[in-house]
């Protein structure tokens, strides 16, 4: 144990204090930017104000900067409950995240349309594909995105259908 007397301590210089305060301010700005990004991801402001279509277009635009060619075709989401709007947005968000992180795709297509009394969200890519039966096995490794989407969908009477295979 090292014990110093007050007389042995040298107070920091004004320059040292300024550097510490500037670093703390910069770290605070970074934390605020990250928090704002998380808030927008969780509850995008245009989801309810500008509508689901606008939010999906923005979501597609956000991945163009990562080298993907993105086509977004969004029909009207008229008649959707706010819970359905949130589910569709979260589903699109997770599917697009999977394309970016795993598919090695160069093209992504996002479509929302009405089929009878149902709404259909279709997310397609030209990536490397995977075997859908691997989804359950990968849950053990912490890859739970698609499984959680399937559970959420079934809770509200919706279905998550995955059409993929190795190589496409």
C-alpha positions in Angstrom: 0.0 0.0 0.0 1.3 3.3 -1.1 0.2 6.3 1.0 0.9 9.8 -0.1 0.5 12.9 2.0 -1.3 15.8 0.5 2.0 17.7 0.6 3.6 15.1 -1.6 0.9 15.4 -4.3 1.5 17.7 -7.3 -1.7 19.2 -8.6 -2.3 18.9 -12.4 -1.4 21.7 -14.6 -4.1 23.7 -16.4 -3.0 22.0 -19.7 -3.3 18.5 -18.2 -6.8 19.4 -16.9 -7.8 20.7 -20.3 -6.6 17.5 -22.0 -8.5 15.3 -19.6 -11.7 17.4 -20.1 -11.4 17.4 -23.9 -11.0 13.6 -23.9 -14.0 13.2 -21.5 -16.1 15.5 -23.8 -15.1 13.5 -26.9 -16.0 10.2 -25.2 -19.3 11.7 -24.2 -20.0 12.8 -27.8 -19.2 9.3 -29.0 -21.5 7.6 -26.4 -24.3 10.0 -27.3 -24.0 9.3 -31.0 -24.0 5.5 -30.3 -27.0 5.8 -28.0 -28.9 7.9 -30.6 -28.1 5.2 -33.3 -29.5 2.5 -31.0 -32.6 4.4 -30.2 -33.3 5.0 -33.9 -32.7 1.3 -34.6 -35.1 0.3 -31.8 -37.8 2.9 -32.6 -37.1 4.7 -35.9 -38.9 8.0 -35.9 -40.2 7.6 -39.4 -41.8 4.2 -38.6 -45.0 5.7 -37.2 -44.7 9.3 -38.4 -43.7 8.7 -42.0 -45.1 5.2 -42.3 -43.8 1.7 -42.8 -43.0 2.3 -46.4 -40.7 5.2 -45.7 -39.0 3.3 -42.9 -38.3 0.3 -45.2 -37.0 2.6 -47.9 -34.6 4.2 -45.4 -33.6 0.7 -44.1 -32.7 -0.3 -47.7 -30.8 2.9 -48.3 -28.8 2.3 -45.1 -27.1 -0.8 -46.6 -26.3 0.6 -50.1 -23.2 2.2 -48.5 -21.9 -1.4 -47.9 -21.7 -2.2 -51.6 -25.1 -3.8 -52.0 -27.4 -3.0 -54.9 -30.8 -2.6 -53.2 -34.2 -2.6 -54.8 -37.1 -1.6 -52.5 -40.7 -2.1 -53.7 -43.1 -1.1 -51.0 -46.9 -1.1 -51.4 -49.1 0.4 -48.9 -49.3 -1.0 -45.4 -52.8 0.4 -44.9 -54.8 -1.4 -42.3 -51.8 -2.8 -40.4 -51.9 -2.5 -36.7 -49.0 -0.8 -35.0 -47.9 -4.2 -33.6 -47.9 -5.6 -37.2 -46.0 -2.6 -38.5 -43.4 -3.1 -35.8 -43.1 -6.8 -36.6 -42.7 -6.2 -40.3 -40.0 -3.6 -39.7 -38.1 -5.7 -37.2 -38.3 -8.7 -39.6 -37.0 -6.6 -42.5 -34.3 -5.3 -40.2 -33.1 -8.7 -39.1 -33.3 -10.2 -42.6 -31.2 -7.3 -44.0 -28.7 -7.6 -41.2 -28.4 -11.3 -42.0 -27.8 -10.6 -45.7 -25.1 -8.0 -44.9 -23.3 -10.2 -42.3 -23.7 -13.7 -43.8 -24.9 -13.8 -47.4 -21.9 -12.3 -49.3 -24.5 -10.9 -51.6 -24.2 -8.1 -54.1 -28.0 -7.6 -54.6 -30.8 -7.3 -52.2 -34.5 -7.0 -52.9 -37.1 -5.9 -50.3 -40.8 -6.1 -51.2 -43.9 -5.4 -49.2 -47.3 -6.2 -50.7 -50.8 -7.3 -49.9 -52.0 -10.7 -50.9 -55.7 -11.1 -50.1 -56.1 -10.2 -46.4 -52.5 -10.8 -45.6 -49.4 -8.7 -46.0 -46.2 -10.3 -47.4 -42.7 -9.1 -46.7 -40.2 -10.6 -49.1 -36.5 -10.2 -48.6 -34.3 -11.8 -51.3 -30.6 -11.7 -52.1 -28.2 -13.3 -54.6 -25.9 -14.5 -51.8 -24.3 -17.8 -51.0 -27.4 -19.3 -49.3 -27.6 -21.8 -46.4 -29.5 -24.9 -45.4 -32.6 -23.7 -43.5 -32.4 -26.8 -41.2 -29.1 -25.4 -39.9 -31.0 -22.6 -38.2 -32.0 -24.8 -35.3 -28.5 -26.2 -34.9 -26.9 -22.7 -35.0 -29.1 -21.5 -32.1 -26.7 -23.4 -29.8 -23.9 -21.2 -31.1 -25.8 -18.0 -30.4 -27.2 -17.4 -33.9 -30.9 -16.9 -32.9 -32.1 -14.1 -35.2 -34.2 -16.2 -37.6 -35.5 -18.5 -34.8 -36.6 -15.4 -32.8 -38.3 -14.0 -35.9 -40.1 -17.2 -36.5 -41.3 -17.2 -32.8 -42.4 -13.6 -33.0 -44.3 -14.2 -36.2 -46.1 -17.3 -34.9 -47.2 -15.4 -31.7 -49.3 -13.1 -33.9 -50.5 -15.7 -36.4 -47.9 -14.9 -39.1 -45.5 -17.2 -40.8 -41.8 -16.9 -41.5 -40.8 -18.9 -44.6 -37.2 -19.3 -45.5 -36.3 -20.5 -49.0 -32.6 -21.1 -49.3 -30.0 -23.7 -50.0 -26.2 -23.8 -50.2 -25.1 -21.8 -53.2 -28.3 -19.8 -53.7 
